[in-house]
Amino acid sequence: MSLLVDSHCHLDAGEFDTDRAAVIERAQAAGVRLQVVPAVTAASWPKLRDVCRQAPGLYPAYGLHPMFLSQHQPAHLAQLRQWIERERPCAIGECGLDFFVEGLDAEAQQAYFVGQLQLAREFGLPVIVHARRAVDAVIAAIRRIGGLSGVVHSFSGSPEQAAQLHTLGFLLGLGGPLTYDRAQRLQRLVRTMPIEQLLLETDAPDQPDAGIRGQRNEPSRLAAIARHVASVRGMDVEAVAQATTGNARRLFNLPAI
């Protein structure tokens, strides 16, 4: 299979601290030669940067995840600007909105999200967006800021929302959830969506595919995702690999390897 890009992997997570080098080696052996590693809190940025320096093909993104709202401070947006200027990441994120988890202040989430969208527009960087029960609000914010590109990762919205995002220049990241039998609506979306809008992701160590249900996920499993997408779309897996890799390279400005 051709080169694969894991467009969303939390390789800096503590779950990988004991065997991170082996995880990277397994990913490369499976053809996953490039990985985008998004951040979740300002406190995690230094470790994420150091992890991405450990091996070739690891590309950091810095941002403030809505689920970690209690750990964010307004000053972190100013710090994010400094990190972008100094580190030159491939994207801003993981950012976004989460209206599923109780107790996350929606107004505060919006403030951090909009702040990161404004930075993305200013620096010409794509955004990696988390949108759980919040796709319409995410679309509204993207429209309001304008001039943006990015990916809504682990997309679970409707075909209509997917089409709106496509018009706005946003791709959809899909991974493990797609592989479960119950994911009929998601599979219908993958069957009909433009291949130019699709990115493959693992979200490792989270969201394991059906083949490793209940286990720690890792980027080597992206090959299984690619095979499942190929089966759902009735495409050759090589064509899926080439198309999604091209999509990721264009969005994140990744090099050819």
C-alpha positions as CSV (number, residue, x, y, z in Angstrom):
1,M,0.0,0.0,0.0
2,S,1.1,3.5,-0.7
3,L,2.2,6.0,2.0
4,L,-0.5,6.8,4.5
5,V,-0.9,9.9,6.6
6,D,-2.5,9.7,10.1
7,S,-4.1,13.1,10.1
8,H,-5.0,12.9,13.9
9,C,-2.9,11.0,16.4
10,H,-2.2,11.9,20.0
11,L,1.3,10.3,20.0
12,D,2.3,12.5,23.0
13,A,-0.3,10.9,25.2
14,G,0.8,9.1,28.4
15,E,-0.5,5.8,27.1
16,F,2.6,5.8,24.7
17,D,5.2,6.8,27.3
18,T,6.5,3.2,27.8
19,D,6.8,2.1,24.1
20,R,6.5,5.2,21.9
21,A,9.5,4.3,19.7
22,A,8.0,0.8,19.0
23,V,4.6,2.4,18.2
24,I,6.3,4.7,15.7
25,E,8.2,1.8,14.2
26,R,5.0,-0.3,13.8
27,A,3.3,2.7,12.1
28,Q,6.1,3.1,9.6
29,A,6.1,-0.7,8.9
30,A,2.4,-0.4,8.2
31,G,3.0,2.4,5.7
32,V,2.0,5.3,8.1
33,R,5.0,7.5,7.4
34,L,3.5,10.8,8.4
35,Q,1.5,11.7,11.4
36,V,-0.2,15.0,12.5
37,V,-0.1,15.3,16.3
38,P,-2.5,17.8,17.7
39,A,-2.3,19.3,21.2
40,V,-5.1,19.7,23.8
41,T,-3.7,22.1,26.5
42,A,-1.0,24.7,26.7
43,A,0.7,22.6,29.4
44,S,1.1,19.8,26.8
45,W,2.8,21.8,24.1
46,P,6.4,21.3,25.3
47,K,6.1,17.5,25.5
48,L,4.3,17.3,22.2
49,R,7.1,19.4,20.5
50,D,9.7,17.1,22.0
51,V,7.9,13.9,20.9
52,C,7.7,15.2,17.4
53,R,11.4,15.8,17.3
54,Q,12.1,12.2,18.2
55,A,11.4,10.7,14.8
56,P,10.9,11.9,11.2
57,G,7.4,12.3,9.9
58,L,5.8,13.7,13.1
59,Y,4.2,17.1,12.6
60,P,2.9,19.1,15.6
61,A,-0.2,21.2,15.8
62,Y,-0.8,23.5,18.8
63,G,-4.2,24.4,20.3
64,L,-6.7,24.4,23.1
65,H,-9.2,21.5,23.1
66,P,-12.7,22.4,24.4
67,M,-13.0,19.3,26.6
68,F,-10.1,20.7,28.7
69,L,-11.7,24.0,29.2
70,S,-10.9,24.1,33.0
71,Q,-7.2,24.1,32.2
72,H,-7.3,27.0,29.7
73,Q,-6.6,30.6,30.5
74,P,-7.2,33.7,28.3
75,A,-3.4,34.2,28.4
76,H,-2.9,30.9,26.6
77,L,-4.2,32.4,23.4
78,A,-1.3,35.0,23.5
79,Q,1.1,32.1,24.3
80,L,-0.3,30.2,21.3
81,R,0.6,33.1,19.0
82,Q,4.2,32.9,20.3
83,W,4.3,29.2,19.8
84,I,3.0,29.5,16.2
85,E,5.6,32.2,15.5
86,R,8.5,30.2,16.9
87,E,7.6,26.6,16.1
88,R,5.8,26.9,12.8
89,P,3.4,24.1,13.3
90,C,1.5,22.4,10.4
91,A,-1.9,23.4,11.9
92,I,-3.7,25.0,14.9
93,G,-5.6,22.5,17.1
94,E,-7.1,20.6,18.4
95,C,-9.7,23.3,18.9
96,G,-13.5,23.4,18.6
97,L,-16.8,23.0,20.5
98,D,-18.2,20.2,22.6
99,F,-21.9,20.5,23.5
100,F,-22.1,16.8,24.6
101,V,-20.1,16.9,27.8
102,E,-22.0,18.5,30.7
103,G,-20.5,21.4,32.5
104,L,-18.5,22.9,29.7
105,D,-19.4,26.6,29.4
106,A,-20.5,27.2,25.9
107,E,-19.6,30.9,25.9
108,A,-16.1,30.2,27.1
109,Q,-15.7,27.5,24.5
110,Q,-16.8,29.9,21.8
111,A,-14.2,32.5,23.0
112,Y,-11.3,30.1,22.8
113,F,-12.5,28.6,19.5
114,V,-13.0,32.0,17.8
115,G,-9.6,33.1,19.1
116,Q,-7.9,30.1,17.5
117,L,-9.8,30.6,14.3
118,Q,-8.6,34.2,14.1
119,L,-5.0,33.0,14.6
120,A,-5.4,30.4,11.9
121,R,-6.6,33.1,9.5
122,E,-3.8,35.4,10.4
123,F,-1.1,32.8,10.0
124,G,-2.6,31.0,7.1
125,L,-2.8,27.7,8.9
126,P,-5.4,25.0,8.8
127,V,-7.4,24.2,11.9
128,I,-8.1,20.8,13.4
129,V,-11.6,21.0,14.8
130,H,-13.4,18.9,17.4
131,A,-17.2,19.2,16.9
132,R,-19.4,17.0,19.1
133,R,-23.1,17.9,19.0
134,A,-21.9,21.2,17.8
135,V,-21.4,21.0,14.0
136,D,-23.8,23.7,13.2
137,A,-22.2,26.1,15.7
138,V,-18.8,25.2,14.3
139,I,-19.9,25.9,10.7
140,A,-21.4,29.3,11.9
141,A,-18.1,30.3,13.5
142,I,-16.0,29.2,10.4
143,R,-18.3,31.3,8.2
144,R,-18.2,34.3,10.5
145,I,-14.4,34.4,10.6
146,G,-13.9,33.4,6.9
147,G,-10.8,32.7,5.0
148,L,-10.2,29.4,6.7
149,S,-9.3,25.8,5.9
150,G,-9.1,22.7,8.0
151,V,-10.6,19.4,9.0
152,V,-13.4,18.4,11.3
153,H,-12.0,15.3,12.9
154,S,-14.1,12.3,13.9
155,F,-16.9,13.7,11.9
156,S,-20.4,12.4,12.9
157,G,-22.7,15.0,11.3
158,S,-25.1,14.8,8.4
159,P,-24.5,14.8,4.7
160,E,-25.9,18.3,4.5
161,Q,-23.4,19.5,7.1
162,A,-20.6,17.7,5.3
163,A,-21.5,19.5,2.1
164,Q,-21.5,22.8,3.8
165,L,-18.1,22.2,5.2
166,H,-16.8,21.1,1.8
167,T,-18.0,24.4,0.4
168,L,-16.1,26.2,3.2
169,G,-12.9,24.3,2.3
170,F,-13.0,21.9,5.2
171,L,-12.2,18.2,5.0
172,L,-13.6,15.4,7.2
173,G,-11.4,13.1,9.3
174,L,-12.7,9.6,9.7
175,G,-11.3,6.6,11.6
176,G,-12.2,3.8,13.9
177,P,-15.9,4.5,14.5
178,L,-16.5,4.0,10.8
179,T,-15.6,0.3,11.1
180,Y,-18.3,-0.8,13.4
181,D,-21.4,-2.5,12.0
182,R,-23.7,-0.1,13.7
183,A,-22.1,2.9,11.9
184,Q,-24.5,2.7,9.0
185,R,-25.1,6.4,8.7
186,L,-21.4,7.2,8.7
187,Q,-20.8,4.5,6.1
188,R,-23.4,5.9,3.8
189,L,-21.7,9.3,4.1
190,V,-18.3,7.8,3.3
191,R,-19.8,5.9,0.3
192,T,-21.1,9.2,-1.3
193,M,-18.8,12.0,-0.1
194,P,-16.2,13.4,-2.5
195,I,-12.9,11.5,-2.0
196,E,-11.2,15.0,-2.1
197,Q,-12.8,15.8,1.3
198,L,-11.6,12.7,3.1
199,L,-8.8,12.3,5.6
200,L,-7.9,9.1,7.4
201,E,-7.2,9.3,11.2
202,T,-6.8,7.0,14.2
203,D,-7.2,9.5,17.1
204,A,-4.9,7.1,18.9
205,P,-4.8,6.1,21.7
206,D,-8.6,6.6,21.5
207,Q,-11.3,5.4,19.2
208,P,-10.0,1.9,18.3
209,D,-11.4,0.3,15.2
210,A,-13.6,-2.8,15.4
211,G,-10.6,-5.1,14.9
212,I,-9.1,-4.0,18.2
213,R,-12.3,-3.2,20.1
214,G,-11.5,-2.1,23.7
215,Q,-7.8,-2.0,23.2
216,R,-5.3,0.9,23.0
217,N,-5.4,2.3,19.5
218,E,-2.2,3.2,17.6
219,P,-1.3,4.8,14.3
220,S,-0.4,1.4,12.6
221,R,-4.1,0.7,12.6
222,L,-4.6,3.3,9.9
223,A,-4.1,0.6,7.3
224,A,-7.2,-1.1,8.6
225,I,-9.1,2.1,8.2
226,A,-8.0,2.6,4.7
227,R,-9.1,-1.0,3.8
228,H,-12.5,-0.4,5.3
229,V,-13.0,2.9,3.4
230,A,-12.0,1.1,0.2
231,S,-14.5,-1.7,0.9
232,V,-17.3,0.8,1.7
233,R,-16.6,2.9,-1.4
234,G,-16.0,0.0,-3.7
235,M,-12.5,1.4,-4.5
236,D,-9.1,-0.2,-4.7
237,V,-7.3,0.4,-1.4
238,E,-4.3,1.8,-3.2
239,A,-6.5,4.5,-4.7
240,V,-7.8,5.4,-1.3
241,A,-4.3,5.6,0.1
242,Q,-3.1,7.9,-2.7
243,A,-6.1,10.2,-2.6
244,T,-6.2,10.6,1.2
245,T,-2.5,11.1,1.4
246,G,-2.7,13.8,-1.3
247,N,-5.5,15.5,0.7
248,A,-3.5,15.5,3.9
249,R,-0.3,16.8,2.2
250,R,-2.2,19.7,0.6
251,L,-4.1,20.7,3.7
252,F,-1.1,20.5,6.1
253,N,1.6,21.4,3.6
254,L,3.4,18.1,4.3
255,P,6.5,17.0,2.3
256,A,6.7,14.1,-0.1
257,I,8.6,11.1,1.3
